[in-house]
Amino acid sequence: MEELIKYVATVLAFAICLGSSVYLADKGNAAWGWPLVAGVFIIAAGFLP
């Protein structure tokens, strides 16, 4: 059960980062890549032992 919670929290956090990146890209903001960088670190922290 604990693994499932960790998995869901990681995926949700990455989805928020992805949504932020899409929003910034849609607005023409040059910093749209930074939420993706944060998302990669979140995925790494969530799935690596």
Sequence and secondary structure as in RCSB ss.txt:
>XXXX:A:sequence
MEELIKYVATVLAFAICLGSSVYLADKGNAAWGWPLVAGVFIIAAGFLP
>XXXX:A:secstr
 HHHHHHHHHHHHHHHHHHHHHHHHHTT TTTTHHHHHHHHHHHHHH  
